[in-house]
Amino acid sequence: MTSDIAAPAAEPTAVNGHGVAHSTASFKALLIGCIGVVYGDIGTSPLYALREAVVAASGTSGVAAPEAVLGVVSLILWALIVVVTLKYVLILLRADNHGEGGTLALMALAQRAVTKGAGAIVLLGIVSGALFYGDAVITPALSVLSAIEGIKLVTATFEPYVVPLTVLILLALFAAQSRGTAGVAAFFGPVMTIWFAVIAIGAIIPVMRHPEVFLAFNPMLAASFMLHHGLIGFVTLGAVFLAVTGAEALYADLGHFGKRPIQTAWLFIVLPSLALNYLGQGALVIADPKAIENPFFLMFPEWALIPMVALATVATVIASQAVITGAYSLTRQAIQLGLLPRFEIRHTSEAHFGQIYIPRINTLLFIAVMLLVLMFRSSSALASAYGIAVTGTMVVTGMMGFVVIWRVWNWSPFAAAALMAPFLFLDLTFLAANLLKVLEGGWVPLALGAVVMLLMYTWRRGSKLLFEKSRKLEFPLDELVAMLEKRPPQRVSGTAVFLTSDPSSAPTALMHSLKHYKVLHEKNVILTIETAATPRVDPSERVRLEQVSKTFTKVTLRFGFMESPNVPKALAIARKLGWQFDIMSTSFFLSRRALKPAAHSGMPRWQDHLFIALSRTANDATDYFQIPSGRVVEVGTQVTV
């Protein structure tokens, strides 16, 4: 998961030559900030993870023996140690793309490092990106439902109000997105720090009453449970995985906080609190098997139930917020990497670069989350749908991590495989265990992921075919300039900027302008916008100028895949490099293409229609590139795809 709510704590971030993120914010501020953002998801897992795992371990009897409870707690503790601590905290946090983490940042890094098989790397990126949207839909629904359910323990009278209350809270959360999160992000860290302290303190008394629960740190108990429980053990493993959902956030939020704050927060605050809480829940269930109804809330005295439900609700809203803004961030990266059409991106803060809001994504997420809450109506029912999306993403991250360790770190393929294969085996085992829950609800993230995957693949494939077709029809720019210099048409004052994705060919808008108006501006610029394989581009490398003739100049603007392209701001840098222009006497020429399906396009007919529909939903290039609308001239053309 990648999240933009971290930006206030960590901006401005600079990246040194070794790809290590540095921030002007103090280490303490970054530490508290990352507790609020990075660990919101995994920090709220104790609300449901142990309960679901013990219920799965109980099988048909409905009651888990003390040995089985110890085995489940041992599995959870060692999942946290191996998957989160070893794989993510100690290894993958070192595999950064110029200080940035996350599956698409890793994809761009791996793609840059390989000469063959780049298509397979992109496919892996599409799979992981698509699965993340499944996670982004399930996390808010499951987290908030599990928190509100605690109110049933106060009195059964509240039970009918659990779903309506959840709907109201989620409605308020999604409605508030357009205002930005800068105002509330400052509270996330302190609130989650209190949360981790409280869940650890609440576990002390049950653990003191049953200290034998510390035997769960013996990995042999976990192995013994799996060996002696057959299929039930395998099903339990799928539920155990709920304890490590959110681990991807450690890696995805690397760019906002840096490696050291994330590692320190995990090793000294989050992991000890989570481990103690799971031990406490295990001790409570060993003492009273009926406590499996809701072991998290039953650890606390009766007078503390309502305050704990309130604190849990706030914590789950924070976890949901991190996933929602993560979806915005991932969408922006996907657009820049050519995996999705341009969507409207609003910047909600003038001070902080990372504060963005994407209305269309917000609406789609809200509809999907509401459907899930109303379909499943309880956290136990929804827990079956969780896990598949996250395990799938972890498998893909492990595969791309192997490529980076081999090709970027220059390890031998055997050494890289020896390091990553055990983690990949574990991830695949978790994935197989979660796939058993497909019919119980696991189909939801798979269906959602499949839809997003199809959209991403169609957009990428269609864009490539359209580019190749357009290129065949276009006239070489150098030849056109030579012709115009030899027989110049009527000149008009000012500068014309022609946007194109192929600087070697004459832009369609230029050809139509010459054909219909039969005039040429005094100065003409062929402008190309490139997306780099790095998260951000240094301002000194933003602009590249190439003089083609006295009246023609090629300008290339480079943006990182985590940046929002701002053409006027970038052209201000070009002015410093010697290109003299006045924005008020400059016209931007864009070609607006009306697409129609061709008889033979390279894609099935239905996919042609899907690509055309996606292109119609794309945001206007004028808005996306932040060009002043009063300076834009659009030229319409019809193209078959």
PyMOL commands that set and color helices and strands:
alter all, ss='L'
color gray80, all
select helices_A, chain A and resi 7-10+27-37+40-43+45-47+49-58+66-94+103-113+118-153+156-179+182-209+211-217+219-244+248-252+254-257+259-287+289-293+295-298+302-336+359-376+379-383+388-408+413-435+438-473+477-486+508-517+539-541+567-576+583-585+605-617+621-624+629-631
alter helices_A, ss='H'
color red, helices_A
select strands_A, chain A and resi 13-15+21-23+346-347+356-357+490-499+519-531+543-547+552-559+586-596+632-640
alter strands_A, ss='S'
color yellow, strands_A
deselect
rebuild
show_as cartoon
